């Protein structure tokens, strides 16, 4: 897997005889059953990749063809002369575009929001689920902002009408937890709202106990959607809130050391897991502890979803991105297949995302991630400074959304209210200097140029 990903453009799309078919029968939409019939034109053919598609049940060397932004064919080998562009992946790992179930991407409008595009192109995440940044009051503006991103952004509507404009406290005034208004907002934005979000810890609900959760569940039931529940500092305890949840509802920060308390593991969690509650890692800046996850794994409770809770306070550490979070799951013993499933088909199924999201199914969106697999010993930290060592990490080489590679983008500086260590500030300054040096150096030397307009006018 050495060297860059190589691109080659084929000249003409030639006629072929017979049907383009793979071992699994996954073929492009137009067939060449009639001798002499023109084969389907593929806009892009990714060749030589090592496919890992848990949702589609595929593993190993496969080619992937794309047409009109969708997967046209998947097979161990596809004809090279049927594509306008061929990209040789040189044995790199190919997965469906990653699905991050817990992010905050309402940039410039909330305490937590970030722009997803500068992270997406270098991380492989093509679907960013915004977890409650906007409530009913601001959801129209959020929807307009999300439509401008290159990535897909389904959203969980905050049961609080004010959303996450501030660091905490959105449910301290129960008047903000308006069930009827939440349901009306879902109906108006049914194509983009995929669940209801509520943050259930003492910093956000004040003295209202379980009432915000009850209202979130009522809205979700009326809209036929799941609830995502953030857990954290009690009250309420995990044991108090879990009985209100239904199968298919989601606990985020499932391995939170803060929510687990001194005992480290609440037995009520296993009952909920067995009852069909979805457990989402939701790393964030305060929601993930290695020892809690290890206790859950020992109890036979691997997380159904591995997500980042990526936001303005976690982007520069301790989260960084979804591949780094996936490496932390690998560090405690989950397999690569488990982790990729928990970052692709797992979240897609949990929220009932459109068919094909989180897989490389023929006919589905051509969202793909290409990684180099680096083996070694990679030390990683949770939010409390506990460290573990991962045996490998995924380094993104390319991210395709609807069949097109996402272009490079740089993240803006963190907003002034985000706390950073001296080491983080120094690293950001070093990175800025490195980028400046890279971009102020001429792209090529004299030998890399040609005379574009000859003096003889030729």
C-alpha positions as CSV (number, residue, x, y, z in Angstrom):
1,X,0.0,0.0,0.0
2,X,2.9,2.3,-0.8
3,X,2.6,5.5,-2.8
4,X,-0.3,7.7,-3.6
5,X,-3.6,6.6,-5.0
6,X,-3.2,6.6,-8.7
7,X,-5.8,8.1,-11.1
8,X,-6.0,7.2,-14.7
9,X,-8.6,8.5,-17.2
10,X,-9.7,6.0,-19.9
11,X,-10.3,7.5,-23.3
12,X,-13.5,6.1,-24.9
13,X,-16.1,3.8,-23.3
14,X,-15.9,0.7,-25.5
15,X,-18.7,-1.6,-26.5
16,X,-18.6,-5.0,-24.7
17,X,-20.6,-8.2,-25.1
18,X,-22.4,-9.9,-22.4
19,X,-23.3,-8.8,-18.9
20,X,-20.8,-7.2,-16.6
21,X,-21.2,-9.4,-13.6
22,X,-19.4,-10.1,-10.3
23,X,-19.4,-13.2,-8.2
24,X,-22.3,-11.9,-6.1
25,X,-24.3,-10.9,-9.1
26,X,-23.9,-7.2,-8.3
27,X,-24.0,-5.5,-11.6
28,X,-24.6,-2.0,-13.1
29,X,-28.1,-1.0,-14.0
30,X,-27.8,-1.3,-17.8
31,X,-27.0,-4.8,-18.9
32,X,-25.2,-5.9,-22.1
33,X,-27.2,-9.1,-22.6
34,X,-27.7,-8.4,-26.3
35,X,-24.5,-8.9,-28.4
36,X,-23.2,-5.6,-29.5
37,X,-25.2,-3.6,-26.9
38,X,-23.2,-0.7,-25.4
39,X,-22.1,-1.4,-21.9
40,X,-23.1,0.9,-19.1
41,X,-20.8,3.8,-18.7
42,X,-19.2,4.1,-15.3
43,X,-18.1,7.5,-14.2
44,X,-15.6,6.1,-11.8
45,X,-14.0,2.7,-11.1
46,X,-12.1,2.1,-7.9
47,X,-9.8,-0.9,-8.4
48,X,-7.5,-3.0,-6.2
49,X,-9.1,-2.1,-2.9
50,X,-9.5,-4.4,0.1
51,X,-13.2,-4.0,0.8
52,X,-14.7,-4.1,4.3
53,X,-18.5,-3.7,4.1
54,X,-20.1,-5.3,7.1
55,X,-23.6,-4.2,6.1
56,X,-23.2,-5.8,2.7
57,X,-21.4,-8.9,4.0
58,X,-18.4,-8.3,1.8
59,X,-14.7,-8.6,2.8
60,X,-11.6,-8.8,0.6
61,X,-10.4,-7.6,-2.8
62,X,-13.2,-6.0,-4.7
63,X,-13.6,-3.3,-7.4
64,X,-16.3,-0.7,-7.0
65,X,-17.9,1.1,-10.0
66,X,-19.9,4.4,-9.7
67,X,-22.4,6.0,-12.0
68,X,-24.4,9.2,-11.4
69,X,-23.3,9.4,-7.7
70,X,-24.5,5.8,-6.9
71,X,-22.8,2.4,-6.6
72,X,-23.2,0.8,-10.0
73,X,-21.3,-2.5,-9.5
74,X,-19.2,-4.3,-6.9
75,X,-17.2,-7.4,-7.8
76,X,-13.8,-9.0,-7.3
77,X,-12.8,-7.7,-10.7
78,X,-14.7,-5.4,-13.1
79,X,-13.8,-4.4,-16.7
80,X,-11.4,-1.4,-16.8
81,X,-12.6,-0.2,-20.2
82,X,-16.1,0.5,-18.9
83,X,-15.1,3.6,-16.9
84,X,-14.4,7.2,-17.6
85,X,-11.9,7.3,-14.7
86,X,-10.0,4.5,-13.0
87,X,-8.4,4.9,-9.6
88,X,-6.0,2.2,-8.5
89,X,-6.2,1.9,-4.7
90,X,-3.2,-0.4,-4.4
91,X,-4.6,-2.7,-1.7
92,X,-5.8,0.0,0.6
93,X,-8.8,-0.6,2.9
94,X,-12.2,0.5,1.4
95,X,-15.2,1.0,3.6
96,X,-18.6,2.6,3.2
97,X,-18.5,6.3,4.0
98,X,-18.4,6.4,7.8
99,X,-21.6,7.4,9.6
100,X,-21.0,9.5,12.8
101,X,-24.1,9.2,14.9
102,X,-23.2,12.0,17.3
103,X,-21.8,15.3,16.1
104,X,-22.5,19.0,16.5
105,X,-22.3,20.9,13.2
106,X,-24.3,24.1,13.7
107,X,-21.2,26.2,13.3
108,X,-21.4,29.9,14.3
109,X,-24.8,29.5,15.9
110,X,-24.2,27.4,19.1
111,X,-21.6,27.0,21.7
112,X,-20.6,23.6,20.4
113,X,-20.9,23.8,16.6
114,X,-18.2,23.1,14.0
115,X,-18.1,23.0,10.2
116,X,-18.0,19.3,9.2
117,X,-16.4,19.6,5.8
118,X,-12.8,20.4,6.8
119,X,-12.8,17.2,9.0
120,X,-14.8,15.0,6.5
121,X,-12.3,15.1,3.7
122,X,-9.5,13.7,5.9
123,X,-11.5,11.3,8.1
124,X,-13.8,9.3,5.8
125,X,-17.0,10.5,7.5
126,X,-19.7,11.2,4.9
127,X,-22.8,11.2,7.1
128,X,-22.7,13.6,10.1
129,X,-25.7,13.2,12.4
130,X,-26.2,16.4,14.3
131,X,-27.3,15.4,17.8
132,X,-29.7,18.2,19.0
133,X,-27.8,21.4,18.2
134,X,-31.1,23.0,17.1
135,X,-34.6,23.0,18.7
136,X,-37.8,24.1,17.2
137,X,-37.0,27.8,17.3
138,X,-33.9,27.5,15.2
139,X,-34.4,24.4,13.2
140,X,-35.3,26.2,9.9
141,X,-32.0,28.1,10.1
142,X,-30.1,24.9,10.9
143,X,-31.7,23.1,8.0
144,X,-30.6,25.9,5.7
145,X,-27.0,25.8,7.0
146,X,-26.8,22.0,6.8
147,X,-27.9,22.1,3.1
148,X,-24.8,24.0,2.4
149,X,-22.4,21.3,3.6
150,X,-20.9,18.8,1.2
151,X,-21.6,15.9,3.6
152,X,-25.0,14.4,4.5
153,X,-26.4,15.9,7.7
154,X,-29.5,14.2,9.2
155,X,-30.5,15.7,12.5
156,X,-31.9,14.9,15.9
157,X,-34.3,17.7,17.1
158,X,-33.6,18.9,20.6
159,X,-36.7,18.6,22.8
160,X,-35.7,22.0,24.1
161,X,-36.9,24.7,21.7
162,X,-33.7,26.7,22.2
163,X,-31.3,23.9,21.4
164,X,-27.6,24.0,22.4
165,X,-27.0,27.7,22.0
166,X,-25.2,27.7,25.4
167,X,-22.9,25.3,27.1
168,X,-25.6,23.9,29.5
169,X,-29.1,24.6,30.8
170,X,-31.4,24.2,27.8
171,X,-34.1,22.2,29.8
172,X,-34.0,24.2,33.0
173,X,-37.1,26.1,31.9
174,X,-39.7,23.4,31.2
175,X,-41.6,25.8,28.9
176,X,-38.8,25.1,26.5
177,X,-39.6,21.4,26.4
178,X,-42.6,21.8,24.1
179,X,-43.9,18.5,22.9
180,X,-46.4,19.9,20.4
181,X,-44.0,22.3,18.8
182,X,-41.4,19.5,18.5
183,X,-43.8,17.3,16.7
184,X,-44.9,20.1,14.4
185,X,-41.2,20.7,13.6
186,X,-40.6,17.1,12.8
187,X,-43.6,17.0,10.4
188,X,-42.3,20.1,8.6
189,X,-38.8,18.7,8.2
190,X,-39.5,15.0,8.0
191,X,-36.8,14.4,5.4
192,X,-34.0,15.6,7.7
193,X,-35.1,14.9,11.3
194,X,-34.4,11.3,12.3
195,X,-34.8,11.5,16.1
196,X,-35.3,13.5,19.3
197,X,-32.5,14.5,21.6
198,X,-32.5,15.3,25.3
199,X,-29.6,15.8,27.6
200,X,-30.3,14.2,31.0
201,X,-27.9,15.4,33.6
202,X,-28.2,17.9,36.4
203,X,-26.4,20.7,34.6
204,X,-29.1,20.7,31.9
205,X,-32.3,19.8,33.6
206,X,-31.9,21.5,37.0
207,X,-34.5,20.3,39.4
208,X,-36.9,18.8,36.9
209,X,-36.0,15.2,37.3
210,X,-37.3,12.9,34.6
211,X,-39.8,15.4,33.1
212,X,-37.6,16.5,30.1
213,X,-37.1,12.8,29.2
214,X,-40.8,12.1,29.5
215,X,-41.5,14.9,27.1
216,X,-38.8,13.8,24.7
217,X,-40.3,10.3,24.6
218,X,-43.8,11.7,24.1
219,X,-42.7,13.7,21.1
220,X,-40.8,10.8,19.7
221,X,-43.8,8.5,20.1
222,X,-46.0,11.0,18.3
223,X,-43.5,11.3,15.5
224,X,-42.6,7.6,15.3
225,X,-38.9,8.3,16.0
226,X,-36.2,7.2,18.4
227,X,-34.9,9.2,21.3
228,X,-31.2,9.8,22.0
229,X,-30.5,10.4,25.7
230,X,-27.3,12.0,26.8
231,X,-26.3,10.7,30.2
232,X,-23.9,12.4,32.6
233,X,-23.7,13.8,36.1
234,X,-26.6,12.5,38.3
235,X,-29.3,13.1,39.1
236,X,-31.0,11.4,37.5
237,X,-29.1,8.1,37.7
238,X,-28.9,5.6,34.8
239,X,-31.1,3.3,36.7
240,X,-33.8,6.0,37.0
241,X,-34.0,7.0,33.4
242,X,-33.5,3.7,31.6
243,X,-37.0,2.3,32.4
244,X,-38.6,5.2,30.4
245,X,-36.8,4.2,27.2
246,X,-38.2,1.9,24.5
247,X,-36.4,-0.7,22.3
248,X,-34.5,1.3,19.7
249,X,-34.0,4.4,21.8
250,X,-30.3,5.4,22.1
251,X,-28.1,6.0,25.1
252,X,-25.2,8.2,24.1
253,X,-22.0,8.4,26.2
254,X,-22.7,4.8,27.1
255,X,-19.2,4.4,28.6
256,X,-19.3,7.6,30.5
257,X,-17.2,7.5,33.7
258,X,-19.2,10.5,35.0
259,X,-22.5,8.7,34.5
260,X,-21.2,5.4,35.8
261,X,-20.2,6.9,39.1
262,X,-17.9,5.3,41.7
263,X,-19.2,1.8,41.0
264,X,-18.0,2.0,37.4
265,X,-20.8,-0.1,36.0
266,X,-24.5,0.1,36.7
267,X,-26.3,-3.3,36.5
268,X,-29.3,-1.5,35.1
269,X,-27.3,-0.8,31.9
270,X,-27.2,-4.6,31.1
271,X,-30.9,-4.9,31.5
272,X,-31.4,-2.0,29.1
273,X,-28.9,-3.4,26.7
274,X,-30.7,-6.8,26.7
275,X,-34.1,-5.0,26.3
276,X,-33.0,-3.5,22.9
277,X,-31.7,-0.1,23.9
278,X,-29.0,1.1,21.5
279,X,-25.6,1.9,23.2
280,X,-23.6,4.7,21.5
281,X,-20.1,5.5,22.5
282,X,-20.4,9.3,22.0
283,X,-16.9,10.1,23.1
284,X,-17.0,13.9,23.4
285,X,-14.9,15.9,25.9
286,X,-16.3,14.2,29.0
287,X,-18.3,11.1,28.0
288,X,-15.8,8.2,27.5
289,X,-13.8,6.2,30.0
290,X,-11.7,3.2,29.0
291,X,-12.4,1.2,32.2
292,X,-16.2,1.6,31.8
293,X,-16.1,0.3,28.2
294,X,-13.9,-2.6,29.3
295,X,-16.4,-3.5,32.0
296,X,-19.2,-3.4,29.4
297,X,-17.2,-5.6,27.0
298,X,-16.5,-8.1,29.8
299,X,-20.3,-8.2,30.4
300,X,-21.0,-9.0,26.7
301,X,-22.1,-5.5,25.9
302,X,-20.1,-4.1,23.0
303,X,-21.4,-0.7,21.8
304,X,-23.8,-0.9,18.9
305,X,-22.4,2.4,17.6
306,X,-19.0,4.1,17.8
307,X,-19.4,7.8,17.5
308,X,-17.4,10.9,18.4
309,X,-19.6,13.6,19.8
310,X,-17.3,15.8,17.8
311,X,-17.8,19.5,18.6
312,X,-15.7,22.7,19.2
313,X,-14.4,21.4,22.6
314,X,-13.5,17.9,21.4
315,X,-12.2,18.6,17.9
316,X,-8.7,19.5,19.0
317,X,-8.6,16.6,21.6
318,X,-9.4,14.3,23.2
319,X,-11.5,13.1,20.2
320,X,-9.9,14.6,17.1
321,X,-11.9,12.5,14.6
322,X,-13.9,9.3,14.1
323,X,-10.9,7.1,13.0
324,X,-9.1,8.0,16.2
325,X,-12.2,7.1,18.2
326,X,-12.4,3.8,16.3
327,X,-8.8,3.1,17.3
328,X,-9.8,3.5,21.0
329,X,-12.4,0.8,20.5
330,X,-9.7,-1.4,18.9
331,X,-7.4,-0.7,21.9
332,X,-9.8,-2.4,24.3
333,X,-10.3,-5.5,22.2
334,X,-13.0,-4.9,19.7
335,X,-12.2,-6.3,16.2
336,X,-11.7,-4.2,13.1
337,X,-14.9,-5.7,11.6
338,X,-16.9,-4.8,14.8
339,X,-15.6,-1.3,14.9
340,X,-16.2,-0.6,11.2
341,X,-19.8,-2.0,11.5
342,X,-20.3,0.2,14.5
343,X,-19.3,3.3,12.4
344,X,-21.3,2.4,9.3
345,X,-24.2,0.1,9.2
346,X,-24.8,0.2,13.0
347,X,-25.7,3.9,13.1
348,X,-27.5,3.8,9.8
349,X,-29.8,1.1,11.1
350,X,-30.3,2.7,14.5
351,X,-31.7,5.8,12.9
352,X,-33.4,4.2,9.8
353,X,-31.2,6.3,7.4
354,X,-32.0,6.0,3.7
355,X,-31.3,2.7,2.0
356,X,-27.7,2.2,1.1
357,X,-26.2,4.6,3.7
358,X,-23.6,2.8,5.7
359,X,-23.1,0.1,3.0
360,X,-21.8,-0.3,-0.5
361,X,-25.0,-1.7,-1.8
362,X,-25.6,-1.5,-5.5
363,X,-28.0,1.4,-6.2
364,X,-27.1,3.1,-2.9
365,X,-25.2,6.4,-2.6
366,X,-21.5,6.2,-3.6
367,X,-20.2,7.3,-0.3
368,X,-16.8,5.6,0.3
369,X,-13.8,6.0,2.5
370,X,-10.3,4.8,1.6
371,X,-7.7,4.1,4.3
372,X,-4.2,3.0,4.8
373,X,-4.0,0.5,7.7
374,X,-1.0,1.2,9.9
375,X,0.1,-1.5,12.3
376,X,2.1,-0.7,15.4
377,X,1.5,0.5,19.0
378,X,-0.5,3.7,19.1
379,X,-1.1,5.2,22.6
380,X,-4.4,6.8,23.1
381,X,-6.2,8.6,25.9
382,X,-9.8,8.8,27.2
383,X,-11.3,12.0,28.6
384,X,-9.9,11.2,32.1
385,X,-6.3,10.6,31.0
386,X,-6.4,6.8,31.1
387,X,-4.3,5.4,28.4
388,X,-4.5,2.3,26.2
389,X,-2.6,1.1,23.1
390,X,-4.2,0.3,19.8
391,X,-2.7,-2.3,17.5
392,X,-3.5,-0.4,14.4
393,X,-5.0,2.8,13.1
394,X,-6.8,3.9,10.0
395,X,-5.3,6.8,8.1
396,X,-7.7,8.3,5.6
397,X,-6.4,8.6,2.0
398,X,-9.6,9.7,0.2
399,X,-13.3,10.4,1.0
400,X,-15.9,10.1,-1.7
401,X,-19.4,11.7,-1.3
402,X,-21.8,10.7,-4.1
403,X,-18.9,9.4,-6.1
404,X,-16.8,12.6,-5.9
405,X,-13.7,13.0,-3.8
406,X,-14.2,15.7,-1.1
407,X,-11.8,18.5,-1.6
408,X,-9.2,19.6,1.0
409,X,-10.4,22.2,3.5
410,X,-8.8,23.8,6.5
411,X,-10.7,24.2,9.8
412,X,-11.0,27.7,11.1
413,X,-9.4,28.6,14.5
414,X,-11.3,27.5,17.6
415,X,-13.7,30.1,19.0
416,X,-12.4,32.2,21.9
417,X,-14.5,30.5,24.5
418,X,-13.0,27.0,23.9
419,X,-10.5,26.0,26.6
420,X,-7.2,24.8,25.2
421,X,-4.0,23.6,26.9
422,X,-0.7,25.3,26.2
423,X,0.3,22.2,24.2
424,X,-2.9,22.4,22.1
425,X,-2.3,26.1,21.3
426,X,1.4,25.4,20.4
427,X,0.4,22.5,18.2
428,X,-2.2,24.7,16.4
429,X,0.4,27.4,15.9
430,X,2.9,24.8,14.5
431,X,0.3,23.5,12.1
432,X,-0.5,27.0,10.9
433,X,3.2,27.6,10.2
434,X,3.6,24.3,8.4
435,X,0.6,25.0,6.2
436,X,2.0,28.5,5.4
437,X,5.4,27.1,4.5
438,X,3.8,24.5,2.3
439,X,1.6,27.0,0.4
440,X,4.2,29.8,0.1
441,X,6.7,27.5,-1.5
442,X,6.2,27.4,-5.3
443,X,4.3,24.3,-6.3
444,X,7.0,23.0,-8.7
445,X,10.5,24.2,-9.8
446,X,11.4,25.3,-13.3
447,X,11.7,21.7,-14.5
448,X,8.1,21.1,-13.7
449,X,6.9,23.9,-16.0
450,X,6.2,24.1,-19.7
451,X,5.9,27.0,-22.1
452,X,2.2,27.6,-22.3
453,X,2.3,30.4,-25.0
454,X,5.3,30.0,-27.3
455,X,6.9,33.2,-28.6
456,X,6.4,32.1,-32.1
457,X,2.6,32.2,-31.5
458,X,2.2,28.4,-32.2
